[in-house]
Amino acid sequence: MCMNIAKKALLRPLYEYHEDEKIADLEKEMLQILNRLEIGAMGLGEGPSVLDVHMEFAARHPASLPVGVVISCWALRHASATIDKEGNVEWHPH
């Protein structure tokens, strides 16, 4: 179950935060903290280290604390758009 909800969090669109405001605030705070590390893409120190942080939570037995972490390479994410001659951008969701 732990890894299933971790995968659910991974597949949430970029910058779409959790519906619970407290969890959404935690996601945004973690994003800022992780990018302050200045590791950058592939550890080269340039640009952001993390594109987004998504968290999910579930009930658990008090004697356990399972944690599932799914890390996804930035190359896994992709988008497409059409840019017309006036420079207007139309995004195409996947």
N, C-alpha and C positions, 0 to 999 in steps of 0.2 A: 504494500500500500504506500509506503514511504516513497519509493522510487516512482510509482505511478503519479502521485501528486507533484513530485519534482518535475516529471516530464510535462505535466499539465502547465506548470509555471513556465517552463522553458518555451512552450509553444504559444504563450500569450504574446500578442503583437508588441513590438518595441514601444516603449513609453505609454503603454496601457497599464496603469497601476491597479492594485488590488481594490476591490469594491469596499473593503473595510478601511476607513480613513487612517486608523492607527497603523495598520499593516502597510498601507500605501506610503505613509510618512517614513516608516522604517526602511522600505525599499529605496526611497529617494535619499535618505541619509546614508545608507550603505553605498549607494552609487557614488556619492560625493567623497566619502571616506576612501573607497577603493581607488578612485581616480587621483586622489592626492598622493598615492604611492608612486605615480609617474613611471610605471613600468612600461607602458605603451604596448602597441601591437607587437607581438613576437618578442617582447622583452627589449625592444630597441629604444625605449624611452621617449618616443615621439607620439603625440596625440593621446587620446584616451586609452586607458588600460581596459576599461569595462564599458560596454555600450548601454547596458541596462541591467537591473536587478529585479527579479520576480520571486516572490515568496508565497508559499501556500502553507496552511496549517491544518492539522487534524487532531482529533482526540487520541489520547494514548493512555496506557496503563501507568500509574504513578511510579512504578519501579523501573520504567524504561524511558529512554530518550532517543528514539531513532531519528537520524538526520539523513536526508538524501540530497546530494549535490549533483546537479547535472550542469556541466560546463559545455558551452557550445562555441565553436570557432565563429568569428565574425563572417567568414566566407559562407557559412550555412545560410545566413540571412540574405535575401535579395529582394529587389523591388524593380518595377518597371514604370516608365512614365513616357508621355508624349509631350514634346516641347514644340509649340508652334512658332512661326516666324516672328511673332510679337514677343516671344519669350514666356508665354503662359504655359504653365506646367499642369498636366492632367495625370494624376497618379492612378495606376492600375493595380488594385489589390489582388493578392494571390489567394 
